[in-house]
């Protein structure tokens, strides 16, 4: 199956919301009480928050499309991770998800390569990533791109709190 990778626009807010909710629920849905999950998804991944992100020129998102629907995405923007070395102009990879049905085909790497090409133009910028402390697969994935752990922080999902690692690629 050939997937199309494209840069998202404001017109893609509905599609970005749908894939964000689907992949987050698929990946972490069993980790939280239903109300915490619902509140988090409504506040962060509903159409309006996605529209605001896409309208902000400091943000960028890519969609992986199989022709009928979006099956993966990557979203990035100004760094918001709490670290003393973070500086103006640094970029955070905020989300990179691919539906389980499409994992294992190099699609995450395809998204990451497109993002890194954008990140390093016109000059190389510092990349920050927050990743759940128990997501060893994601930690290995980001390590392949030169990211290493430089800190930790608490990530709230409703009343639940996850421990996240802060990764950085200088």
C-alpha positions in Angstrom: 0.0 0.0 0.0 1.3 3.4 -1.0 0.7 6.2 1.5 0.8 9.9 0.7 2.7 12.2 3.1 1.5 15.8 3.0 1.8 18.9 5.0 -1.4 19.7 6.8 -3.3 23.0 6.4 -6.1 24.6 8.4 -8.6 22.8 6.1 -7.3 19.5 7.6 -8.4 20.4 11.1 -11.2 17.7 11.1 -8.9 15.0 9.7 -6.1 15.9 12.2 -8.6 15.8 15.1 -10.0 12.4 14.0 -6.5 10.8 13.7 -5.3 12.4 16.9 -8.3 11.1 18.9 -8.1 7.7 17.2 -4.4 7.1 17.7 -4.3 8.5 21.3 -7.3 6.4 22.3 -5.8 3.3 20.6 -2.5 3.8 22.3 -3.4 5.0 25.7 -7.2 4.7 26.1 -7.0 1.9 28.6 -4.5 3.8 30.8 -7.0 6.4 32.1 -10.4 6.6 33.7 -12.9 7.3 30.9 -13.7 10.9 32.1 -10.0 11.8 32.3 -9.5 10.5 28.7 -12.6 12.3 27.4 -11.7 15.6 29.0 -8.1 15.4 27.7 -9.2 14.6 24.1 -11.8 17.3 24.2 -9.4 19.9 25.4 -6.4 19.0 23.2 -7.5 17.0 20.2 -10.9 18.3 19.3 -11.3 20.1 16.0 -11.0 23.6 17.4 -7.7 23.1 19.2 -6.4 21.5 16.0 -7.6 24.4 13.9 -5.8 26.9 16.2 -2.6 24.9 16.0 -2.7 24.6 12.2 -3.5 28.4 11.9 -0.4 29.3 13.9 2.6 29.7 11.5 5.0 28.6 14.2 3.4 25.1 14.1 3.7 22.4 11.4 1.9 19.1 10.9 2.2 16.3 8.4 -0.5 13.7 7.6 -0.1 10.2 6.3 -3.0 9.4 4.0 -4.0 6.1 2.5 -6.4 7.6 0.0 -9.5 7.1 2.1 -8.4 8.4 5.4 -5.5 9.7 7.5 -3.6 6.9 9.2 -0.8 8.8 10.9 0.5 12.2 11.7 3.2 14.3 13.2 2.6 17.7 14.9 5.3 20.1 16.0 5.6 23.7 17.3 7.4 25.9 19.7 8.9 24.0 22.6 6.8 24.0 25.8 8.7 21.4 27.7 9.9 22.5 31.2 13.7 22.4 30.9 16.3 25.0 32.0 18.2 24.8 28.7 15.2 25.4 26.5 15.5 28.5 24.4 13.5 30.7 22.1 13.3 29.2 18.7 13.6 25.6 19.9 11.0 23.2 18.4 9.1 20.5 20.2 7.9 17.3 18.4 4.5 17.3 20.1 2.9 14.2 18.6 3.9 11.4 16.3 1.3 8.6 15.9 0.5 5.9 13.3 -2.6 3.7 13.6 -1.6 0.2 14.8 -2.9 -1.3 11.5 -0.2 0.7 9.7 2.7 0.4 12.0 5.9 -1.5 11.1 6.1 -0.2 7.6 8.6 2.6 8.2 5.8 5.2 8.2 6.9 6.8 11.5 10.4 7.2 10.0 8.9 8.7 6.9 7.0 11.3 9.0 10.1 11.9 11.1 12.3 12.5 8.0 9.9 15.1 6.6 9.8 16.8 10.0 13.6 16.9 10.4 14.0 18.4 6.9 11.6 21.2 7.9 13.2 21.5 11.4 16.7 22.0 10.0 15.7 24.8 7.4 17.0 27.4 7.2 19.3 26.5 10.1 19.4 23.5 12.4 17.3 24.1 15.5 17.2 22.2 18.8 14.6 19.5 19.0 12.7 18.6 22.2 10.4 15.6 22.7 8.3 14.5 25.6 7.8 10.7 25.8 6.0 8.6 28.4 8.6 6.9 30.7 7.2 3.5 29.9 7.1 3.8 26.1 10.4 2.1 25.4 9.6 1.7 21.7 9.3 5.5 21.3 12.4 6.1 23.3 14.4 3.8 21.0 12.9 5.4 17.9 13.9 8.9 19.0 17.3 7.7 20.1 17.9 6.6 16.5 17.5 10.3 15.6 20.0 11.5 18.1 17.6 12.3 21.0 18.7 11.6 24.5 17.1 12.0 27.9 17.8 15.3 29.6 15.0 15.5 32.2 11.6 14.4 33.4 8.2 16.1 34.1 4.6 15.3 35.0 2.1 15.2 32.2 -1.6 15.5 33.3 -4.4 13.7 31.6 -7.4 14.9 33.5 -6.8 13.9 37.1 -4.3 11.3 36.1 -0.6 12.2 35.9 2.0 10.4 33.8 5.8 10.6 34.2 7.3 11.8 31.0 10.9 11.9 29.9 12.3 15.0 28.2 14.5 14.1 25.2 16.6 16.6 23.3 18.5 16.6 20.0 21.0 19.5 20.0 
